């Protein structure tokens, strides 16, 4: 951490993970000033940033060249803003927001020697045929299943081929994140969020059928990680500045959707009532049946994985402290 610099820039500041990160930074570094970058005109996200301690809010189009930003005072940029809709098919949107904009942020951080932590995605791994190890050697061979994953992998490829880079940089391959501040994401919100609302409304939960003979219904699996663990990993990299590179951000343990939904029923103290429906046709061909982060790199960088929330612990806290209290904000 650059002790003589007092400003922290967070892009995507009104979004899910970034707004949780700002809350944690407010608590941990009250002496640092947050410069928040996003489209702050969206009413659906207002609650995520209104209560945060933010020195300056700037529209994403104004960053990074806005004259009110003194790069000499910036100790890190968390670039978490992106188009994250995995069902979006318009490549131009991804090229503009996930590629071209990210390149500008990278180049600005490189020019002014500012550490950069940016959001990549586990969607870069595609169907997982090459595994889920954050080795740079496999990036060129990865085949993401949708334009969102392609855009994230294309930026990772550009980064790795670039001879000019920030003094420290970390591309974070987020796996399936859930937790407070995701209420605005609609269809893209976590299964935990949707399960809670469906169960509270109907007393039942519908899960997607498996359309593979080797995987029973409900046994599709993901590496689900609680957003507070994600935030802790982001801050750890900022504080410790280990070797630059791509890093998986997950638990290292795949869990089934049945496990997840049963944990929601348990948190609500209800008997599980689960049935299965066909996976929608628009995502069926690009549906990931299994993801599990290989967390060796972050562990070797000193991060203590034993302190993570289990799936049951994370869901219990999310349901009892937030969703059941109609308190959607961390």
N, C-alpha and C positions, 0 to 999 in steps of 0.2 A: 504494500500500500504506500502511495506517495504522500507522506505525512504533511508536506508543506502545501498540498492542494486540498481544497475544502468542498469542491463541487462534485456531485455524482449525477450523471445523466442517465435517464431511463427512458427508452423509447417503448411505445406500446403501453404507456403508463396508465391508461384507463382500462386496459385489458385484464385478463384473469391473473396470470402469473406475475406480471410486472407490478400490478397494484398490491399484491401480497408482498412482493419484494420491497416496495416502497415502505409499507408498514413496518416490516422488519428492520429496514435501514433507519427509519425514524427512531425506532426503539433502541437500536444498537449504536447508532452514530448521531446523537442529537446535535452535535457540533457541525455536522456536514449539511450542506444545503442541496436539496434535490431540484434538478432541472428536469421537468417532465415533458415528454414529447408524445403527441398523439393528435387525433382528431377529437377535440373536446366538445364538439357541437352535438355529439350523439347523446340523446337523452337516456338511452338504454344503459349507458355506462356511468352516468353521473355519480351514483353512490360510491363507485369504486375509488374515486379520487377526491371527492369533496372534503372528506374528513382528514386527509393526509396533510402532513407538513411539507408543502411544496413552495420553493422560492419563486419559481418561474414556470409557467405553462406556455409551451409553444406548439403551434400546429406543425405537423410532421414536414410540411412543405418548406418550413422556415429553417429546418435543421439539415445539415450541420453548419451552414454558413451565416447564421443569424449574428448580427453585430453585438448583441447583448451577451453573447457567450465568449468568455475569455478562456481559451484553451489552456493557458498557463495555470488556471485554477482547477482544472478538471482532473480528478484522480482516477476515474474509470468511466467507461460507457457500457451500460447494459443494454444491448440492442435486442429487445424482445418483441418489437413491433413487426407484424407480418400479416399477410393474408393467410388464414389458417383453415379455411373451409376445404375439407378433403373431397367434397362433392362438386366444387367449382371446376368448370371445364374451360373457362376463358383464359388461355395462356397469357394474353397481354396483361391481365391483372397481376399474375404472378411475376411476370418479367419486370413490370414496373416496381412493384412493392417488395418482392422477395429477392430479386436479383439486382436491378439497377440501383435501387435505394440503398441496399446493403453494401454495395460496392462503394458508394459515396461515403458511407459511415466508416468503412474500413480504411479508405484512402485518407480521410480526415484524421482518424486516430493514428495512422502511420505517420502522417505529416507532423503531427504535434506530439508524438511519442506518448500516447495515452493508451493504457491497457484496454482491451475490448473483450467483452463476454457477449456472445451472440447466440441466438436460438437457431439451432439446426433442428432435426427431428428424427425420431425412430422410424418415421415413414420412409426415410431414405433406404432402409433395409429391404423394402419390398416384401416378397413372400418369405424372406428369411433363408433362402437356399444357400447363401454364403455365411449364414450365422449372424450373430448380433454383437460382434466384437468391434470396438471403435479403433480398429487399425487403419492407418492412412492408406495402406497398400491396396485395400479392397474398394476404395471409394469409386474409382473409375469403372469398376465392374458391377456396381450395384444397379439394380433395375427396380426403381420405385414403381408402385402400382397406380399412381394418380398424379396429375399435374402439380399438386402441392408438394408431394414428395420429390418429384423431379426438380422443382425449383430449389428446394432446400439442398438437394444433392449437387445440383449445378453450382450453387454458391460454394459449397464445400470444395468442389473440384477447382473452382476459380481461386479460392484461398490457398489451396495446397500448391497450385502452380505459380503463385505470385511471389516475386522476389522482394517486394516491398511489404512490410508488415509492421503492426504495432509492436512495442517492446515485449508485451505479453498478450496472448490471445487464446480464447477458448471457445470452440464451437460445441454447443451443448445439444446432444441428441436426446431430447425429452421423450420419455415413453408415455404411458397413459396417466395423465395427471388429473387429480380430482380434488375438490375442496372449495372453501368459501371464495366468493368473488367471481364465480363462473356462471351466475344466474342469467346473464345476458346472452349466452352463447347459443341458445336455441337448440337446434338439432345437434350441434357440435359439443354441447355440454356433456359431462361424463355420464356413464351409465349409472353411477351412484346417484347423481342428481335426478336423473329421469326415473330411476327405480323408486326413490323416496316419494316423488310426486305421484307416480302411478299407484303405488301401494297405499299412500294416504288417501287417494281419491277412490280407489276401487277395492282395496284390500287384497289385490292380486298383482302379479307381475308377468308380463309377456317378454320372453327372450327370443332371439332369432334362432331358428332351426339351424342345424349343421347341414350343409349341402355336400359334405364329404363322407364317404362310407367309413373312413377310418377314425372319425371323430364323432362321438355321440352328441346329441343335442345338449347345449349348455356347457359343453366341455371345451369350447373355444376359449383360449387362454391369452391373457395379456400380463405384462408387467405393470401393475397399477401402483402409482406412487402418490402419496399425499403431498399437497402443494407446500406444506410447511417444511417437508424434507427437501423438496426442490429448492426452496428459498435458502435453506441452510447450506446446500451444496454450492449454490451460486456465490454466497457470501464467503464460503471457505476458499474458493478459487480466487476471489478478490483479495482476501487477506493473505493467503499463503503463496500465491503466484508460483505454482509448480511449473513443470515443463509445458510449454504451449502445445496446443493441439485439439483434436476432437475428443470429447468425453461423453460417454453415456451417462444419462441421468435417469436412473431407475432403481429398483430394489434388488435386482438380480434374482428374483423369484417370480416365475409365472404363476398366476392363479386363474381359475376358471370363472366364467360369468356366473355359474351356479354358486360358487363360493361367495362371490361378491353380493349377489342378491340375497342369499341366506343371511349374510352379515347385516344387510339392511333390515330384513325382517326381525332379526335378533335385536338390533338397536331400537326398533320400534316395539319390541316385546310382543310380536305377533307370530302366529303359525305361518310357515312358508306355504304359499299357494302360487305355483309357477306353471305356466303353460308356454307352448312354443308356436311361433308364427314364421312364415317364410321370410328370409332375408330380402329386403327390397331389391328389385331388379337393377336399379341404378348404381348399387354398390356391391352387388353379389359377386361380380367377376373380379373385383379388386379388394375383396374382403380379406383381411389378415386373420388367419386362424390361430396363430401363436406368435408371441413376442416375449423375449426374456433378455434383459440387458446383461451383457458381460461387464461386470463392474470392477475388474481387476485393475484397470488403469487408475481410476479414482482412488481405489484402496491403496495402491502402491504410492500414490501421491500423499497418503497419510490420512485419508478420510475414514472415520470410524463408522462402518456400516452397521455395527451391532446396535446403534442407537436409533435406527429407523423405526417409524411406526409400522406395525404389522397391518395387513389389510383390515383385519377386524378392529384394531385400535384406531386406525385412521377413520374408518367409517363410523365407529361409535362416537368419536369426538365430533366429526362433521355433522352427524345427525342430531346429537344431543345438544351441542353448543351453538349450532348455526341453524340447520334446516328446521328442526322442531321448534325452535324459538322464533322462527320467521326472521332470523338475523342472518342476512346473506353476506355480511361484510366482515373481513378480517382487517 
